[in-house]
Amino acid sequence: MTDSEAIKRADLRKMKRFATALLVLAAVVYLIAKINEDSATWIGYVRAIAEAAMVGALADWFAVTALFRHPLRIPIPHTAIIPHRKDQIGRSLGDFVESNFLTTDVLNERLADAEVGRRAGDWLGQQVNAERAAGAVADVMHGALEVLDDDEIQGSLEHLIEQRIRRTEVTPIVARLVDVTVEGGHHQQLLDAALGGIDNFMTDNRGTLRQRLYEESPWWVPEPIDDRVFDKIDDVLTRFLRDVRSNPDHDLRRSIDQRATAFAERLRTDPELVARGEELKEELLAHPEVRRWMSSLWADAKRAMLTAADDPDSELRRRLTSSIERLGQRLASDPELQAKFDRWVAQALDYLVEHYRSEVSEIIASTVAKWDGDATAEKLELQVGRDLQFIRINGTIVGGLAGLVIHAVGQLL
């Protein structure tokens, strides 16, 4: 039992005792007045007042008690109304709420005065509230991720990636990559790096190359001639490499440009190259490492999202907080956005009311139907019983006044 229920129960008992005490007082006064009625005329008025007060108190006690239980546990017809008719009461209560509260007119009237957009903006525009909202969004995301079917998501993701890759031809992409490389001169930079590497290799391995020439040269060629041949070859290659590296317009560079451009065009138009590109793509998709990578995509992504959602200092939570805070600040200062937000809320509520208000009525009716009859009567009596005791009190007082008037009229007649 909650503290609120305990307080209500104590107040109900107090009011019942007070109403019962008035009945007992009226009964005692009646007995005394009845015994001494012949001793004085005015005592007859007291007796009449007490007698009528008892009648009124008993009648109202019966009426109030009959709502919740059988008076004195006697199964009098049409008593214990609430326990016997709780299902009809629940249905009527649900219909009443549905017809008088869950209507678009009532809700739109309330929304028009509520300024939902401005209030939401004021609240979300504060960082501490934005953090709370971001935490709520993260909790929803965490819950959604937990209930998703991982196998189904992973299968759908793999299928989507495979279909997208298969629908995309490889050779046009490679051709465009070659075009971009040529247009930006990136292939020339790569050529410079390669030429520099060859030059360095020849310099660092000059002795090894010379020794290899000696070994490959016929035995009858004199060694000085081998040296002159090697030096000549080395000099020619070195000067060629350095000439190409220092001259942006060298014939070799132009030849590479032409060949690269021609290769890109072949990638677009040559059926054989296109077919070969598709074969390589299928081989890539079938490779075990690629299949393993694809099969781990959803698990890795889910793990990363769950970690980010649970960590208040994660980049995801910070971005969510920042975005929500900016949205709140804009919503608080932009009347047009406020009006649009209010319309969205009104449309959403209209939809819910039109399609689901009967569900609310059904929830009320079914919930009351599941209650035990005596428990239902006890719940309702706890809520309104204290006020109903005033009926007994008023009945005692009004009955006494009525008895006075009736007795006085009788005496006058």
LOBA-857453 format. One line per field, with one value per residue (C-alpha): x, y, z; residue in one letter. Coordinates in steps of 0.1 Angstrom, whole numbers, plus 5000, padded with zeros to 4 digits. Layout:
<rs>
px: X, ...
py: Y, ...
pz: Z, ...
aa: A, ...
</rs>
This chain:
<rs>
px: 5000, 5013, 5015, 4987, 4965, 4972, 4962, 4930, 4921, 4926, 4905, 4877, 4876, 4875, 4846, 4827, 4831, 4819, 4788, 4781, 4786, 4759, 4735, 4742, 4738, 4704, 4694, 4704, 4686, 4655, 4654, 4658, 4632, 4608, 4610, 4605, 4581, 4551, 4570, 4572, 4559, 4592, 4606, 4583, 4601, 4634, 4620, 4607, 4641, 4660, 4636, 4638, 4676, 4678, 4657, 4677, 4710, 4699, 4685, 4717, 4739, 4719, 4723, 4760, 4768, 4747, 4771, 4800, 4786, 4755, 4743, 4748, 4759, 4722, 4719, 4692, 4684, 4700, 4728, 4765, 4761, 4797, 4810, 4781, 4782, 4819, 4822, 4794, 4809, 4843, 4828, 4808, 4839, 4859, 4831, 4829, 4866, 4866, 4836, 4845, 4882, 4898, 4885, 4904, 4885, 4894, 4930, 4935, 4920, 4945, 4974, 4966, 4972, 5001, 5028, 5044, 5070, 5083, 5083, 5101, 5126, 5132, 5137, 5160, 5180, 5196, 5227, 5217, 5183, 5199, 5222, 5192, 5174, 5205, 5207, 5171, 5177, 5208, 5188, 5162, 5189, 5205, 5172, 5164, 5199, 5195, 5161, 5171, 5177, 5215, 5214, 5187, 5204, 5238, 5222, 5204, 5236, 5257, 5231, 5228, 5266, 5269, 5241, 5254, 5289, 5276, 5255, 5286, 5310, 5346, 5363, 5346, 5356, 5392, 5391, 5378, 5406, 5432, 5416, 5418, 5454, 5465, 5446, 5462, 5496, 5497, 5511, 5541, 5548, 5547, 5571, 5595, 5595, 5602, 5630, 5646, 5644, 5661, 5688, 5695, 5694, 5721, 5742, 5740, 5746, 5773, 5799, 5774, 5763, 5799, 5807, 5777, 5789, 5823, 5807, 5784, 5811, 5829, 5863, 5881, 5869, 5896, 5887, 5894, 5868, 5843, 5849, 5845, 5813, 5799, 5808, 5792, 5760, 5759, 5765, 5738, 5712, 5720, 5718, 5686, 5670, 5680, 5670, 5635, 5632, 5643, 5623, 5584, 5580, 5602, 5591, 5588, 5564, 5542, 5543, 5531, 5503, 5492, 5493, 5474, 5447, 5444, 5442, 5414, 5395, 5400, 5387, 5355, 5350, 5369, 5345, 5374, 5387, 5352, 5346, 5380, 5371, 5338, 5357, 5381, 5352, 5336, 5369, 5372, 5337, 5344, 5377, 5376, 5390, 5364, 5336, 5350, 5351, 5315, 5302, 5317, 5303, 5271, 5287, 5314, 5290, 5266, 5293, 5306, 5271, 5263, 5296, 5290, 5254, 5264, 5293, 5283, 5316, 5315, 5315, 5280, 5266, 5284, 5271, 5236, 5237, 5251, 5225, 5196, 5208, 5210, 5176, 5161, 5177, 5164, 5130, 5128, 5136, 5120, 5082, 5078, 5095, 5074, 5042, 5054, 5063, 5029, 5012, 5033, 5023, 4986, 4986, 5003, 4977, 4949, 4961, 4964, 4930, 4913, 4928, 4935, 4911, 4889, 4920, 4922, 4885, 4891, 4921, 4900, 4871, 4893, 4914, 4883, 4870, 4901, 4896, 4880, 4845, 4852, 4887, 4871, 4845, 4873, 4894, 4865, 4854, 4889, 4888, 4853, 4842, 4853, 4831, 4802, 4802, 4790, 4758, 4752, 4761, 4739, 4711, 4712, 4711, 4685, 4664, 4664, 4653, 4626, 4614, 4613, 4592, 4568, 4563, 4557, 4532, 4514, 4512, 4498, 4472
py: 5000, 5034, 5064, 5081, 5051, 5049, 5085, 5081, 5050, 5068, 5098, 5074, 5056, 5090, 5103, 5069, 5072, 5108, 5100, 5069, 5090, 5114, 5085, 5072, 5107, 5111, 5077, 5086, 5119, 5102, 5077, 5104, 5126, 5097, 5089, 5125, 5136, 5141, 5164, 5193, 5203, 5213, 5178, 5166, 5188, 5173, 5138, 5146, 5161, 5131, 5106, 5121, 5125, 5088, 5080, 5102, 5089, 5052, 5058, 5075, 5049, 5023, 5042, 5048, 5012, 4996, 5011, 4990, 4960, 4943, 4963, 4942, 4914, 4908, 4901, 4926, 4931, 4960, 4964, 4959, 4976, 4982, 4946, 4932, 4958, 4966, 4953, 4976, 5005, 4999, 4998, 5030, 5047, 5037, 5050, 5082, 5089, 5081, 5103, 5133, 5134, 5115, 5138, 5159, 5190, 5187, 5179, 5206, 5231, 5221, 5221, 5255, 5270, 5247, 5262, 5228, 5238, 5268, 5249, 5219, 5243, 5260, 5227, 5211, 5243, 5237, 5215, 5194, 5186, 5180, 5154, 5137, 5136, 5123, 5096, 5087, 5084, 5063, 5040, 5036, 5029, 5004, 4986, 4985, 4970, 4944, 4931, 4930, 4896, 4897, 4868, 4885, 4919, 4904, 4884, 4914, 4935, 4910, 4906, 4944, 4948, 4919, 4932, 4967, 4955, 4932, 4960, 4982, 4975, 4975, 4987, 5021, 5029, 5019, 5039, 5070, 5064, 5064, 5096, 5114, 5102, 5115, 5148, 5154, 5143, 5117, 5091, 5114, 5117, 5079, 5078, 5102, 5081, 5049, 5066, 5079, 5044, 5029, 5056, 5049, 5012, 5015, 5038, 5015, 4983, 4995, 4970, 4941, 4950, 4953, 4919, 4904, 4918, 4902, 4869, 4871, 4884, 4859, 4848, 4861, 4897, 4917, 4932, 4968, 4965, 4952, 4982, 5006, 4988, 4989, 5025, 5034, 5016, 5030, 5065, 5063, 5049, 5074, 5104, 5090, 5086, 5121, 5136, 5121, 5132, 5168, 5173, 5175, 5173, 5143, 5119, 5091, 5111, 5119, 5083, 5072, 5098, 5085, 5049, 5056, 5075, 5047, 5021, 5040, 5042, 5004, 4998, 5015, 5000, 4967, 4938, 4915, 4939, 4945, 4907, 4903, 4930, 4912, 4879, 4896, 4911, 4877, 4862, 4890, 4884, 4847, 4852, 4838, 4869, 4891, 4868, 4868, 4906, 4909, 4885, 4905, 4939, 4939, 4924, 4950, 4979, 4967, 4964, 4998, 5014, 4997, 5008, 5044, 5044, 5033, 5057, 5092, 5106, 5089, 5109, 5096, 5109, 5142, 5148, 5138, 5162, 5190, 5184, 5183, 5214, 5234, 5221, 5233, 5267, 5271, 5259, 5283, 5313, 5305, 5311, 5295, 5263, 5264, 5265, 5237, 5216, 5223, 5211, 5179, 5172, 5180, 5157, 5129, 5132, 5134, 5102, 5085, 5096, 5086, 5052, 5042, 5060, 5029, 5010, 5033, 5026, 4989, 4991, 5008, 4983, 4952, 4964, 4970, 4936, 4918, 4934, 4914, 4928, 4934, 4948, 4972, 4984, 4989, 5009, 5032, 5036, 5046, 5073, 5087, 5071, 5101, 5125, 5101, 5101, 5137, 5124, 5105, 5136, 5158, 5132, 5132, 5170, 5175, 5147, 5163, 5197, 5180, 5163, 5196, 5212, 5182, 5181, 5219, 5218, 5189, 5209, 5239, 5218
pz: 5000, 4990, 5014, 4994, 4998, 5035, 5040, 5019, 5039, 5072, 5061, 5049, 5083, 5101, 5080, 5085, 5123, 5122, 5101, 5123, 5155, 5143, 5138, 5173, 5187, 5170, 5184, 5219, 5217, 5204, 5232, 5258, 5242, 5238, 5275, 5286, 5258, 5281, 5305, 5281, 5247, 5233, 5239, 5212, 5187, 5198, 5194, 5159, 5149, 5163, 5147, 5113, 5116, 5122, 5092, 5070, 5083, 5079, 5044, 5032, 5049, 5030, 4997, 5001, 5013, 4986, 4960, 4973, 4992, 5006, 5036, 5068, 5043, 5034, 4996, 4991, 4954, 4936, 4962, 4958, 4925, 4917, 4923, 4902, 4874, 4872, 4836, 4825, 4845, 4829, 4794, 4801, 4815, 4784, 4761, 4781, 4779, 4742, 4734, 4756, 4759, 4730, 4702, 4678, 4687, 4724, 4717, 4691, 4714, 4741, 4717, 4704, 4739, 4748, 4725, 4723, 4698, 4718, 4751, 4735, 4720, 4753, 4770, 4744, 4739, 4774, 4773, 4803, 4787, 4753, 4770, 4786, 4752, 4735, 4762, 4756, 4718, 4725, 4747, 4720, 4695, 4719, 4724, 4687, 4679, 4706, 4693, 4656, 4640, 4634, 4609, 4589, 4589, 4580, 4551, 4538, 4540, 4522, 4495, 4491, 4488, 4463, 4441, 4441, 4432, 4405, 4390, 4388, 4359, 4369, 4337, 4334, 4370, 4363, 4331, 4350, 4376, 4348, 4333, 4367, 4372, 4338, 4342, 4375, 4365, 4392, 4369, 4362, 4399, 4401, 4371, 4388, 4419, 4398, 4379, 4411, 4425, 4395, 4396, 4432, 4427, 4399, 4421, 4451, 4432, 4407, 4418, 4417, 4382, 4370, 4385, 4368, 4334, 4339, 4346, 4315, 4292, 4269, 4283, 4253, 4258, 4276, 4309, 4300, 4272, 4297, 4319, 4290, 4279, 4314, 4320, 4286, 4295, 4330, 4317, 4290, 4314, 4341, 4317, 4302, 4336, 4347, 4314, 4317, 4354, 4346, 4313, 4318, 4280, 4274, 4247, 4272, 4293, 4263, 4252, 4286, 4285, 4251, 4262, 4294, 4275, 4250, 4277, 4294, 4261, 4257, 4292, 4281, 4247, 4244, 4252, 4261, 4287, 4300, 4303, 4320, 4345, 4354, 4358, 4382, 4401, 4406, 4416, 4442, 4455, 4459, 4477, 4512, 4528, 4510, 4521, 4557, 4556, 4543, 4569, 4597, 4586, 4606, 4637, 4637, 4630, 4656, 4682, 4674, 4676, 4709, 4724, 4712, 4724, 4759, 4763, 4773, 4760, 4726, 4694, 4687, 4720, 4716, 4681, 4692, 4721, 4699, 4672, 4696, 4714, 4682, 4671, 4704, 4701, 4666, 4676, 4705, 4683, 4650, 4650, 4616, 4627, 4659, 4639, 4617, 4648, 4663, 4631, 4631, 4667, 4659, 4628, 4648, 4676, 4651, 4635, 4668, 4680, 4648, 4646, 4682, 4706, 4706, 4718, 4748, 4756, 4752, 4776, 4802, 4798, 4797, 4827, 4848, 4837, 4850, 4885, 4912, 4920, 4957, 4949, 4924, 4949, 4974, 4949, 4940, 4976, 4985, 4959, 4965, 4998, 5019, 4999, 4999, 5038, 5035, 5020, 5053, 5073, 5052, 5053, 5091, 5093, 5065, 5079, 5113, 5098, 5078, 5110, 5127, 5099, 5097, 5135, 5136, 5107, 5125, 5157, 5139, 5121
aa: M, T, D, S, E, A, I, K, R, A, D, L, R, K, M, K, R, F, A, T, A, L, L, V, L, A, A, V, V, Y, L, I, A, K, I, N, E, D, S, A, T, W, I, G, Y, V, R, A, I, A, E, A, A, M, V, G, A, L, A, D, W, F, A, V, T, A, L, F, R, H, P, L, R, I, P, I, P, H, T, A, I, I, P, H, R, K, D, Q, I, G, R, S, L, G, D, F, V, E, S, N, F, L, T, T, D, V, L, N, E, R, L, A, D, A, E, V, G, R, R, A, G, D, W, L, G, Q, Q, V, N, A, E, R, A, A, G, A, V, A, D, V, M, H, G, A, L, E, V, L, D, D, D, E, I, Q, G, S, L, E, H, L, I, E, Q, R, I, R, R, T, E, V, T, P, I, V, A, R, L, V, D, V, T, V, E, G, G, H, H, Q, Q, L, L, D, A, A, L, G, G, I, D, N, F, M, T, D, N, R, G, T, L, R, Q, R, L, Y, E, E, S, P, W, W, V, P, E, P, I, D, D, R, V, F, D, K, I, D, D, V, L, T, R, F, L, R, D, V, R, S, N, P, D, H, D, L, R, R, S, I, D, Q, R, A, T, A, F, A, E, R, L, R, T, D, P, E, L, V, A, R, G, E, E, L, K, E, E, L, L, A, H, P, E, V, R, R, W, M, S, S, L, W, A, D, A, K, R, A, M, L, T, A, A, D, D, P, D, S, E, L, R, R, R, L, T, S, S, I, E, R, L, G, Q, R, L, A, S, D, P, E, L, Q, A, K, F, D, R, W, V, A, Q, A, L, D, Y, L, V, E, H, Y, R, S, E, V, S, E, I, I, A, S, T, V, A, K, W, D, G, D, A, T, A, E, K, L, E, L, Q, V, G, R, D, L, Q, F, I, R, I, N, G, T, I, V, G, G, L, A, G, L, V, I, H, A, V, G, Q, L, L
</rs>
